[in-house]
Amino acid sequence: MNPSVQWITLFYMILAGTAMGLTYDSYRVLSLKLRFPRWLNALLDLLYWIGAALLVFRMLYAGNQGQLRFYVILGLFLGVWIYFLIFSITVQRFVVMLIQSVQYMCRLLGRFIIIVIGGPILWLWRLVKGTVLLLGRILLYIFKLLLRLTKPIWVLPVRWVSPHLSRIYHSARIVRITKWISGWRKR
């Protein structure tokens, strides 16, 4: 194996180590900010290591057809070390800023939906409710007006019938039946 292939493989491994550090930092900040449950953290850890192994294997295969040498492991550790030494703080701040931006955009979108969709629906509901109440009041007014206008027609028959109904209600047979019913209820 010639030195140029070895240097390219070392460079690929440094890139792979840097990518592993970047992914780990991003994942760690996300899990802390979003407070994932423990089982999901364990699952995401497993997925991270599977992804990291696939990335390292792919980069190793692209560099020197998958030959594992000492400088490959050295390149991985060097890439991770360089990442955590130089870029870690910046990436963590960027991920936090990105999370806050997404949360802000979600809140903004929620407010927009409430204003654009909820406002007209609320306005329409108030309009329908007010219209129904107004129609109910108008119908009640018309009903009262009709009762007053037709009072001479229905009041006289009620006056003629009510004394007879009162006599029937206070008759001896009806009184006995109502006493028997009320006594039966008390049992």
CYANA upper distance limits for C-alpha pairs under 8 A (distance plus 0.5 A):
  1 MET  CA      5 VAL  CA      7.30
  1 MET  CA      6 GLN  CA      7.78
  2 ASN  CA      6 GLN  CA      7.15
  3 PRO  CA      7 TRP  CA      6.60
  4 SER  CA      8 ILE  CA      6.62
  5 VAL  CA      9 THR  CA      6.51
  5 VAL  CA     63 GLY  CA      7.15
  5 VAL  CA     64 ASN  CA      6.96
  6 GLN  CA     10 LEU  CA      6.57
  6 GLN  CA     63 GLY  CA      8.28
  6 GLN  CA     64 ASN  CA      7.94
  7 TRP  CA     11 PHE  CA      6.58
  8 ILE  CA     12 TYR  CA      6.62
  8 ILE  CA     63 GLY  CA      6.59
  9 THR  CA     13 MET  CA      6.63
  9 THR  CA     59 MET  CA      8.27
  9 THR  CA     60 LEU  CA      7.08
  9 THR  CA     62 ALA  CA      8.44
  9 THR  CA     63 GLY  CA      4.93
  9 THR  CA     64 ASN  CA      6.77
  9 THR  CA     72 VAL  CA      7.51
 10 LEU  CA     14 ILE  CA      6.70
 10 LEU  CA     71 TYR  CA      6.88
 10 LEU  CA     72 VAL  CA      6.43
 10 LEU  CA     75 GLY  CA      5.75
 11 PHE  CA     15 LEU  CA      6.77
 11 PHE  CA     75 GLY  CA      7.59
 12 TYR  CA     16 ALA  CA      6.57
 12 TYR  CA     59 MET  CA      6.45
 12 TYR  CA     60 LEU  CA      7.75
 12 TYR  CA     63 GLY  CA      7.20
 12 TYR  CA     75 GLY  CA      8.41
 13 MET  CA     17 GLY  CA      6.51
 13 MET  CA     56 VAL  CA      7.61
 13 MET  CA     59 MET  CA      7.34
 13 MET  CA     60 LEU  CA      7.61
 13 MET  CA     72 VAL  CA      6.54
 13 MET  CA     73 ILE  CA      8.22
 13 MET  CA     75 GLY  CA      5.37
 13 MET  CA     76 LEU  CA      5.51
 13 MET  CA     79 GLY  CA      7.49
 14 ILE  CA     18 THR  CA      6.63
 14 ILE  CA     75 GLY  CA      5.28
 14 ILE  CA     76 LEU  CA      5.80
 14 ILE  CA     77 PHE  CA      8.10
 14 ILE  CA     78 LEU  CA      6.59
 14 ILE  CA     79 GLY  CA      4.46
 14 ILE  CA     80 VAL  CA      7.92
 15 LEU  CA     19 ALA  CA      6.58
 15 LEU  CA     76 LEU  CA      8.38
 15 LEU  CA     79 GLY  CA      6.63
 16 ALA  CA     20 MET  CA      6.59
 16 ALA  CA     55 LEU  CA      7.33
 16 ALA  CA     56 VAL  CA      6.54
 16 ALA  CA     59 MET  CA      7.50
 16 ALA  CA     76 LEU  CA      7.03
 16 ALA  CA     79 GLY  CA      7.45
 17 GLY  CA     21 GLY  CA      6.70
 17 GLY  CA     75 GLY  CA      7.77
 17 GLY  CA     76 LEU  CA      4.97
 17 GLY  CA     77 PHE  CA      6.95
 17 GLY  CA     78 LEU  CA      7.63
 17 GLY  CA     79 GLY  CA      4.70
 17 GLY  CA     80 VAL  CA      5.07
 17 GLY  CA     83 TYR  CA      8.33
 18 THR  CA     22 LEU  CA      6.62
 18 THR  CA     76 LEU  CA      8.36
 18 THR  CA     79 GLY  CA      5.17
 18 THR  CA     80 VAL  CA      5.54
 18 THR  CA     82 ILE  CA      7.68
 18 THR  CA     83 TYR  CA      5.74
 19 ALA  CA     23 THR  CA      6.55
 19 ALA  CA     80 VAL  CA      8.50
 20 MET  CA     24 TYR  CA      6.52
 20 MET  CA     52 ALA  CA      6.74
 20 MET  CA     80 VAL  CA      7.46
 21 GLY  CA     25 ASP  CA      6.55
 21 GLY  CA     80 VAL  CA      5.90
 21 GLY  CA     83 TYR  CA      6.68
 21 GLY  CA     84 PHE  CA      7.40
 21 GLY  CA     88 SER  CA      8.41
 22 LEU  CA     26 SER  CA      6.65
 22 LEU  CA     83 TYR  CA      7.75
 22 LEU  CA     88 SER  CA      7.85
 22 LEU  CA     91 VAL  CA      7.76
 23 THR  CA     27 TYR  CA      6.50
 24 TYR  CA     28 ARG  CA      6.45
 24 TYR  CA     48 TYR  CA      8.17
 25 ASP  CA     29 VAL  CA      6.64
 25 ASP  CA     88 SER  CA      7.49
 25 ASP  CA     91 VAL  CA      7.83
 25 ASP  CA     92 GLN  CA      7.01
 26 SER  CA     30 LEU  CA      6.61
 26 SER  CA     91 VAL  CA      7.77
 26 SER  CA     92 GLN  CA      7.14
 26 SER  CA     95 VAL  CA      6.81
 27 TYR  CA     31 SER  CA      6.58
 28 ARG  CA     32 LEU  CA      6.73
 29 VAL  CA     33 LYS  CA      6.54
 29 VAL  CA     92 GLN  CA      7.06
 29 VAL  CA     95 VAL  CA      7.55
 29 VAL  CA     96 VAL  CA      7.64
 30 LEU  CA     34 LEU  CA      6.29
 30 LEU  CA     35 ARG  CA      8.41
 30 LEU  CA     95 VAL  CA      8.09
 30 LEU  CA     96 VAL  CA      8.38
 30 LEU  CA     99 ILE  CA      8.35
 31 SER  CA     35 ARG  CA      5.94
 31 SER  CA     36 PHE  CA      5.99
 31 SER  CA     41 ASN  CA      7.75
 32 LEU  CA     36 PHE  CA      7.86
 33 LYS  CA     96 VAL  CA      8.39
 36 PHE  CA     40 LEU  CA      6.71
 36 PHE  CA     41 ASN  CA      6.79
 37 PRO  CA     41 ASN  CA      6.86
 38 ARG  CA     42 ALA  CA      6.78
 39 TRP  CA     43 LEU  CA      6.75
 40 LEU  CA     44 LEU  CA      6.51
 41 ASN  CA     45 ASP  CA      6.52
 42 ALA  CA     46 LEU  CA      6.82
 43 LEU  CA     47 LEU  CA      6.77
 44 LEU  CA     48 TYR  CA      6.47
 45 ASP  CA     49 TRP  CA      6.81
 46 LEU  CA     50 ILE  CA      6.72
 47 LEU  CA     51 GLY  CA      6.51
 48 TYR  CA     52 ALA  CA      6.50
 49 TRP  CA     53 ALA  CA      6.50
 50 ILE  CA     54 LEU  CA      6.72
 51 GLY  CA     55 LEU  CA      6.58
 52 ALA  CA     56 VAL  CA      6.61
 53 ALA  CA     57 PHE  CA      6.55
 54 LEU  CA     58 ARG  CA      6.50
 55 LEU  CA     59 MET  CA      6.61
 56 VAL  CA     60 LEU  CA      6.40
 57 PHE  CA     61 TYR  CA      6.44
 57 PHE  CA     66 GLY  CA      7.38
 58 ARG  CA     62 ALA  CA      6.62
 59 MET  CA     63 GLY  CA      6.58
 60 LEU  CA     64 ASN  CA      6.59
 60 LEU  CA     65 GLN  CA      7.10
 60 LEU  CA     66 GLY  CA      5.53
 60 LEU  CA     67 GLN  CA      7.68
 60 LEU  CA     68 LEU  CA      8.27
 60 LEU  CA     72 VAL  CA      8.34
 61 TYR  CA     65 GLN  CA      4.61
 61 TYR  CA     66 GLY  CA      4.61
 61 TYR  CA     67 GLN  CA      7.99
 62 ALA  CA     66 GLY  CA      8.04
 68 LEU  CA     72 VAL  CA      6.94
 69 ARG  CA     73 ILE  CA      7.66
 70 PHE  CA     74 LEU  CA      6.77
 71 TYR  CA     75 GLY  CA      6.31
 72 VAL  CA     76 LEU  CA      6.85
 73 ILE  CA     77 PHE  CA      6.80
 74 LEU  CA     78 LEU  CA      6.45
 75 GLY  CA     79 GLY  CA      6.48
 76 LEU  CA     80 VAL  CA      6.76
 77 PHE  CA     81 TRP  CA      6.47
 78 LEU  CA     82 ILE  CA      6.49
 79 GLY  CA     83 TYR  CA      6.57
 80 VAL  CA     84 PHE  CA      6.69
 81 TRP  CA     85 LEU  CA      6.45
 82 ILE  CA     86 ILE  CA      6.45
 82 ILE  CA     87 PHE  CA      8.24
 83 TYR  CA     87 PHE  CA      5.65
 83 TYR  CA     88 SER  CA      6.60
 84 PHE  CA     88 SER  CA      5.24
 84 PHE  CA     89 ILE  CA      8.38
 87 PHE  CA     91 VAL  CA      6.56
 88 SER  CA     92 GLN  CA      6.63
 89 ILE  CA     93 ARG  CA      6.70
 90 THR  CA     94 PHE  CA      6.56
 91 VAL  CA     95 VAL  CA      6.53
 92 GLN  CA     96 VAL  CA      6.69
 93 ARG  CA     97 MET  CA      6.55
 94 PHE  CA     98 LEU  CA      6.48
 95 VAL  CA     99 ILE  CA      6.59
 96 VAL  CA    100 GLN  CA      6.68
 97 MET  CA    101 SER  CA      6.54
 98 LEU  CA    102 VAL  CA      6.65
 99 ILE  CA    103 GLN  CA      6.63
100 GLN  CA    104 TYR  CA      6.51
101 SER  CA    105 MET  CA      6.57
102 VAL  CA    106 CYS  CA      6.61
103 GLN  CA    107 ARG  CA      6.72
104 TYR  CA    108 LEU  CA      6.54
105 MET  CA    109 LEU  CA      6.45
106 CYS  CA    110 GLY  CA      6.55
107 ARG  CA    111 ARG  CA      6.70
108 LEU  CA    112 PHE  CA      6.58
109 LEU  CA    113 ILE  CA      6.60
110 GLY  CA    114 ILE  CA      6.68
111 ARG  CA    115 ILE  CA      6.58
112 PHE  CA    116 VAL  CA      6.34
113 ILE  CA    117 ILE  CA      5.88
113 ILE  CA    118 GLY  CA      7.18
114 ILE  CA    118 GLY  CA      4.92
114 ILE  CA    119 GLY  CA      6.80
115 ILE  CA    119 GLY  CA      5.51
115 ILE  CA    120 PRO  CA      8.33
116 VAL  CA    120 PRO  CA      7.36
117 ILE  CA    121 ILE  CA      6.85
118 GLY  CA    122 LEU  CA      6.45
119 GLY  CA    123 TRP  CA      6.56
120 PRO  CA    124 LEU  CA      6.46
121 ILE  CA    125 TRP  CA      6.59
122 LEU  CA    126 ARG  CA      6.70
123 TRP  CA    127 LEU  CA      6.64
124 LEU  CA    128 VAL  CA      6.65
125 TRP  CA    129 LYS  CA      6.52
126 ARG  CA    130 GLY  CA      6.39
127 LEU  CA    131 THR  CA      6.52
128 VAL  CA    132 VAL  CA      6.61
129 LYS  CA    133 LEU  CA      6.68
130 GLY  CA    134 LEU  CA      6.53
131 THR  CA    135 LEU  CA      6.56
132 VAL  CA    136 GLY  CA      6.54
133 LEU  CA    137 ARG  CA      6.70
134 LEU  CA    138 ILE  CA      6.65
135 LEU  CA    139 LEU  CA      6.55
136 GLY  CA    140 LEU  CA      6.58
137 ARG  CA    141 TYR  CA      6.59
138 ILE  CA    142 ILE  CA      6.66
139 LEU  CA    143 PHE  CA      6.55
140 LEU  CA    144 LYS  CA      6.67
141 TYR  CA    145 LEU  CA      6.58
142 ILE  CA    146 LEU  CA      6.58
143 PHE  CA    147 LEU  CA      6.68
144 LYS  CA    148 ARG  CA      6.78
145 LEU  CA    149 LEU  CA      6.64
146 LEU  CA    150 THR  CA      6.45
147 LEU  CA    151 LYS  CA      6.29
150 THR  CA    154 TRP  CA      7.24
151 LYS  CA    155 VAL  CA      6.15
152 PRO  CA    156 LEU  CA      7.08
153 ILE  CA    157 PRO  CA      8.20
154 TRP  CA    158 VAL  CA      6.95
155 VAL  CA    159 ARG  CA      6.71
156 LEU  CA    160 TRP  CA      6.76
157 PRO  CA    161 VAL  CA      6.60
158 VAL  CA    162 SER  CA      6.30
159 ARG  CA    163 PRO  CA      7.77
160 TRP  CA    164 HIS  CA      8.15
161 VAL  CA    165 LEU  CA      6.75
162 SER  CA    166 SER  CA      6.56
163 PRO  CA    167 ARG  CA      6.76
164 HIS  CA    168 ILE  CA      6.74
165 LEU  CA    169 TYR  CA      6.56
166 SER  CA    170 HIS  CA      6.69
167 ARG  CA    171 SER  CA      6.58
168 ILE  CA    174 ILE  CA      8.02
169 TYR  CA    174 ILE  CA      6.68
169 TYR  CA    175 VAL  CA      8.00
170 HIS  CA    174 ILE  CA      7.14
170 HIS  CA    175 VAL  CA      6.80
171 SER  CA    175 VAL  CA      6.76
172 ALA  CA    176 ARG  CA      6.72
173 ARG  CA    177 ILE  CA      6.79
174 ILE  CA    178 THR  CA      6.67
175 VAL  CA    179 LYS  CA      6.69
176 ARG  CA    180 TRP  CA      6.59
177 ILE  CA    181 ILE  CA      6.66
178 THR  CA    182 SER  CA      6.61
179 LYS  CA    183 GLY  CA      6.54
180 TRP  CA    184 TRP  CA      6.56
181 ILE  CA    185 ARG  CA      6.68
182 SER  CA    186 LYS  CA      6.97
183 GLY  CA    187 ARG  CA      7.40
